Amino acid sequence: MGKLYVLDTGALLSTWTQTMPENRFLSTQSVIDELENRPSRNRAETLISLDRLQLITPESRFIAEVRNKSEQMGDSTVLSETDIELLAIALAKHRKNFDVVLVSTDFAVLNTSTSLGISILDPKMRMRERIKWVYRCKACGRVEERAPKNLECPVCGTMMDRKSKRRFRVQK
């Protein structure tokens, strides 16, 4: 069996899937719901009817693991529920020893994916580094490893900014 590609909305908005005529794709219903233009929706429906695109609902244990890792990496505040579902699907297949590649143009999705050990493909080829984020208070200087509730500083209540703590080269 070849690679399994887990597709984000960006991959379905483009014609990227047409360059991969022999491959199988996975995604979620929420990704399909995000497709607003007719050509993209038609491409997705065609892939589904040809049994090349399978829509999956992720297991809650993988969703919890993705949430935890995204908090560790500092991406939890910018990932949508759809992003978390896609990452959970990719993680579940990865754990079952499938050759999984998550296809996305979203930096936070790609960043969290690489930190989970899941291969990535950025069709626009912009992702070069995985980033470990921290949250820093502009007023008092407090630094938090994980995003505080409502992004408010636990010391002074000022809104915290997300800052890069460490960068790791992503292998191509």
Secondary structure, 3 states (H helix, E strand, C coil): CCCEEEECHHHHHCCHHHHCCCCEEEECHHHHHHCCCHHHHHHHHHHHHCCCEEECCCCHHHHHHHHHHHHHHCCCCCCCHHHHHHHHHHHHHHHCCCCEEEECCCHHHHHHHHHCCCEEECCCCCCCEEEEEEEEECCCCCEECCCCHHHECCCCCCEEEEEEEEEEECCC
